[in-house]
Amino acid sequence: NRSSDLIVQREADLVDEVVSSSVNGLRGFLGAGRQSLLRKREDMAPKIVGSTLEFGVSKRIPSLDGGPILNQGFVLAGRRLNGHANRRNVVSDNFFKEMVLHRKILGHLAPVYCLLMDRTGRRIFTGADDNLVKIWSATDGRLLMTLRGHQSVISDISVNHENTLLASGGLDKTVRVWDLKTGGPIAVLHSHTGGITSVEFCPTPVSEAKCLISTGKDGALCIWHWDSSTNEF
């Protein structure tokens, strides 16, 4: 009730008078913001900011409607890491209304189930049932590279956050890592006893914690550590 709120508020003021807070705005032992015992209903409401869901942040990221044009590769990668976004702050409504077919290319001789863009949005990666991984120019649709080595269907692909390596997993039970500068193979990782179902690079910027994670039909999850300076797994 109201009398209890007044008592708690008075106790917080007394604590602040006796013990000064080391953090500006922190209400003594009662915490601040969403963690405070004095929080209100509006303090708990999330705020959508840019490409991430943040609490207690008042800054705004300009929309594409009249604002600066953001790199779509960075925006979508940020949304993937940070959570759902307000679509009006990611891509304008007019963007979808004005979409037209840019180019249609017969790139593989079998169904394509893997599609990924690099961190700059300039290259497109595809993996298909013809055992091939191909790299395309997002500008004009040219085929840049064809990566050969898998002996079965490509099930998943992933690019690291430095935009230097591409990992591909296949039903041949292997994970292959490719150098995006040369297109050459860097590593062939054998550990799964079943086909690969997913591969993903860990987004951490810490050099000692960089790793590649894979899962397989065998029910296993494998974590492969790699050295960013030598690209050794």
Backbone torsions as a table, in degrees:
resi	resn	phi	psi	omega
1	ASN	NA	-177.8	-174.4
2	ARG	-68.5	-36.4	-178.8
3	SER	-64.3	-36.9	178.5
4	SER	-66.8	-38.4	178.4
5	ASP	-63.3	-39.7	179.5
6	LEU	-65.8	-38.4	179.6
7	ILE	-64.9	-45.5	179.8
8	VAL	-63.3	-40.4	179.6
9	GLN	-63.1	-41.2	179.4
10	ARG	-66.1	-39.0	178.8
11	GLU	-63.5	-39.0	178.8
12	ALA	-64.7	-40.1	179.1
13	ASP	-65.1	-38.6	179.1
14	LEU	-66.5	-39.3	178.2
15	VAL	-63.1	-40.5	180.0
16	ASP	-66.0	-31.4	178.8
17	GLU	-71.9	-36.9	-176.6
18	VAL	-81.7	-45.5	-177.5
19	VAL	-120.4	113.9	179.9
20	SER	-71.4	141.7	-178.7
21	SER	-75.9	140.3	177.2
22	SER	-83.4	-12.3	178.5
23	VAL	-120.0	125.8	-178.2
24	ASN	-61.3	124.7	178.4
25	GLY	94.0	-7.3	-179.2
26	LEU	-82.9	127.6	-177.4
27	ARG	-90.1	78.3	175.7
28	GLY	50.2	-137.4	-177.3
29	PHE	-80.9	-2.4	-177.5
30	LEU	-85.7	-5.9	178.1
31	GLY	80.9	-169.9	-178.0
32	ALA	-145.8	157.4	175.4
33	GLY	64.7	-135.2	-176.3
34	ARG	-67.5	-20.5	-178.3
35	GLN	-91.0	-6.2	-176.3
36	SER	-74.6	143.9	174.5
37	LEU	-71.5	-14.4	179.0
38	LEU	-96.6	11.3	-175.5
39	ARG	-63.8	151.2	176.9
40	LYS	-106.8	172.3	-178.1
41	ARG	-61.3	-38.9	-178.7
42	GLU	-69.2	-23.2	177.4
43	ASP	-69.5	-22.0	-177.3
44	MET	-88.3	-12.4	-176.0
45	ALA	-74.2	130.4	177.7
46	PRO	-73.2	152.0	176.9
47	LYS	-117.4	128.5	177.7
48	ILE	-83.7	119.7	-178.7
49	VAL	-129.7	118.2	176.4
50	GLY	57.0	-124.7	-176.2
51	SER	-104.0	23.3	-178.7
52	THR	-148.8	160.0	178.4
53	LEU	-97.0	113.0	-175.2
54	GLU	-125.0	156.5	179.1
55	PHE	-113.9	136.9	173.8
56	GLY	67.8	25.6	-180.0
57	VAL	-113.3	130.1	-174.0
58	SER	-103.2	-11.6	-178.0
59	LYS	-70.2	153.3	-179.9
60	ARG	-122.1	142.8	174.6
61	ILE	-97.9	128.2	-175.0
62	PRO	-61.3	142.9	177.8
63	SER	-76.8	162.8	176.4
64	LEU	-70.9	-15.3	177.6
65	ASP	-75.2	91.8	178.8
66	GLY	88.0	-9.9	-179.6
67	GLY	-97.7	-174.9	179.7
68	PRO	-65.7	147.1	179.6
69	ILE	-83.1	118.8	-178.3
70	LEU	-87.4	150.9	175.9
71	ASN	-67.9	117.7	-174.7
72	GLN	-63.8	-31.7	177.9
73	GLY	-62.3	-44.7	179.0
74	PHE	-67.2	-40.5	-177.9
75	VAL	-62.9	-46.8	-178.4
76	LEU	-69.5	-35.5	176.4
77	ALA	-66.4	-40.0	177.5
78	GLY	-64.7	-38.5	178.0
79	ARG	-65.9	-37.0	-179.9
80	ARG	-65.2	-36.4	-178.1
81	LEU	-82.8	-38.0	-168.7
82	ASN	-101.5	-12.1	178.1
83	GLY	118.9	-172.5	-176.9
84	HIS	-69.6	154.9	-176.6
85	ALA	-129.8	158.7	170.5
86	ASN	-71.9	118.3	-172.5
87	ARG	-60.8	-28.8	179.9
88	ARG	-66.7	-22.3	178.2
89	ASN	-93.1	-4.3	-180.0
90	VAL	-103.0	-58.2	-179.7
91	VAL	-139.8	134.1	-178.8
92	SER	-70.6	157.9	178.5
93	ASP	-62.8	-34.9	-179.2
94	ASN	-65.8	-24.0	179.8
95	PHE	-60.7	-42.5	-178.7
96	PHE	-76.0	-33.2	-179.2
97	LYS	-68.1	-30.1	-175.5
98	GLU	-99.0	8.8	-179.2
99	MET	-69.5	132.7	176.9
100	VAL	-131.4	158.9	178.4
101	LEU	-68.1	118.4	-178.8
102	HIS	-81.7	-46.9	-179.7
103	ARG	-166.5	145.1	175.8
104	LYS	-119.8	124.1	-173.3
105	ILE	-126.2	133.5	171.4
106	LEU	-85.1	94.9	-172.4
107	GLY	-96.8	-27.6	-177.9
108	HIS	-128.2	161.3	178.6
109	LEU	-101.0	12.5	179.6
110	ALA	-149.8	167.2	-178.8
111	PRO	-56.4	142.5	178.9
112	VAL	-106.6	121.6	-179.1
113	TYR	-117.2	-7.5	-178.9
114	CYS	-118.7	128.8	179.6
115	LEU	-143.3	133.0	-176.4
116	LEU	-155.3	145.6	174.1
117	MET	-108.2	151.9	177.9
118	ASP	-77.5	178.7	-173.2
119	ARG	-70.4	-15.5	179.4
120	THR	-96.7	-13.2	-176.8
121	GLY	78.1	11.5	-177.5
122	ARG	-98.4	-16.4	-178.8
123	ARG	-127.7	148.2	179.2
124	ILE	-119.4	133.3	178.1
125	PHE	-110.5	135.2	176.0
126	THR	-130.9	144.5	174.9
127	GLY	-128.8	136.3	-171.1
128	ALA	-135.1	177.3	179.9
129	ASP	-77.0	-1.3	175.5
130	ASP	-88.9	13.9	176.3
131	ASN	71.9	14.3	-176.0
132	LEU	-114.6	146.5	169.2
133	VAL	-112.5	128.2	-177.9
134	LYS	-123.4	148.0	-179.8
135	ILE	-117.1	128.6	-174.9
136	TRP	-122.0	154.1	172.9
137	SER	-81.8	126.3	179.0
138	ALA	-74.1	-13.1	-178.0
139	THR	-81.0	-51.8	-175.3
140	ASP	-123.8	2.1	176.3
141	GLY	80.3	10.0	-179.5
142	ARG	-68.8	144.9	173.4
143	LEU	-78.3	120.1	-177.9
144	LEU	-94.1	-43.7	-177.8
145	MET	-149.8	153.2	170.0
146	THR	-124.2	122.5	-176.4
147	LEU	-102.1	117.3	-176.6
148	ARG	-113.8	143.9	178.1
149	GLY	162.6	-35.4	179.3
150	HIS	-68.1	146.3	-179.9
151	GLN	-104.3	6.2	179.7
152	SER	-154.0	-172.1	-174.3
153	VAL	-58.6	139.6	174.8
154	ILE	-82.4	123.1	-174.9
155	SER	-102.7	-26.1	-180.0
156	ASP	-163.6	153.4	176.9
157	ILE	-137.8	155.3	180.0
158	SER	-154.1	144.4	177.9
159	VAL	-114.0	141.2	-179.4
160	ASN	-75.6	166.7	-171.8
161	HIS	-81.0	-8.4	169.9
162	GLU	-86.5	-5.9	178.6
163	ASN	62.5	35.6	-178.9
164	THR	-117.7	-19.7	-176.4
165	LEU	-127.5	147.3	173.9
166	LEU	-124.9	128.8	177.3
167	ALA	-109.2	140.4	178.3
168	SER	-133.2	139.7	176.9
169	GLY	-118.2	145.0	-177.8
170	GLY	-135.6	170.8	177.4
171	LEU	-75.3	1.2	173.4
172	ASP	-83.8	10.5	174.6
173	LYS	73.0	15.6	-178.8
174	THR	-120.0	153.4	170.5
175	VAL	-114.4	125.1	-179.2
176	ARG	-114.1	139.2	-179.9
177	VAL	-115.9	133.4	-174.7
178	TRP	-121.9	147.0	175.3
179	ASP	-85.4	120.1	-176.4
180	LEU	-74.9	-13.9	177.6
181	LYS	-79.6	-42.5	-175.5
182	THR	-107.2	-20.1	-174.6
183	GLY	80.1	4.0	-178.8
184	GLY	-83.8	156.5	178.0
185	PRO	-74.2	142.4	178.1
186	ILE	-109.3	-41.1	-178.2
187	ALA	-153.4	149.2	170.6
188	VAL	-122.3	115.7	-171.5
189	LEU	-103.7	120.7	179.7
190	HIS	-115.1	120.9	172.9
191	SER	-159.8	-30.7	-178.6
192	HIS	-75.6	147.9	174.7
193	THR	-103.7	3.7	176.8
194	GLY	-135.9	170.3	-179.7
195	GLY	-59.9	149.6	179.9
196	ILE	-76.0	135.0	178.7
197	THR	-105.4	-28.9	178.9
198	SER	-160.2	150.2	173.8
199	VAL	-135.6	145.7	-178.3
200	GLU	-157.0	133.2	173.7
201	PHE	-82.5	138.6	176.1
202	CYS	-71.0	134.0	-175.2
203	PRO	-82.4	4.0	-175.8
204	THR	-63.8	139.5	176.3
205	PRO	-82.9	-5.8	-177.7
206	VAL	-75.8	123.4	-175.2
207	SER	-61.4	-37.7	-175.9
208	GLU	-73.1	-14.4	-174.8
209	ALA	-111.4	11.9	-178.6
210	LYS	-70.5	133.5	-178.7
211	CYS	-154.7	160.9	175.4
212	LEU	-117.3	132.1	-175.7
213	ILE	-115.2	137.0	178.4
214	SER	-135.1	149.4	175.1
215	THR	-126.9	156.1	-175.9
216	GLY	-140.1	171.9	177.9
217	LYS	-67.9	-13.5	177.4
218	ASP	-78.7	0.6	180.0
219	GLY	81.8	7.6	-176.7
220	ALA	-98.7	151.6	172.0
221	LEU	-119.5	122.1	-177.9
222	CYS	-112.0	135.6	177.9
223	ILE	-114.2	118.8	-177.6
224	TRP	-109.8	116.3	177.1
225	HIS	-84.1	144.7	-179.9
226	TRP	-141.8	151.0	-179.7
227	ASP	-95.8	117.0	-175.9
228	SER	-67.8	-21.7	-178.9
229	SER	-80.7	-31.2	-178.5
230	THR	-115.5	-9.0	-177.8
231	ASN	59.0	33.2	177.6
232	GLU	-96.5	134.0	179.0
233	PHE	-103.6	NA	NA
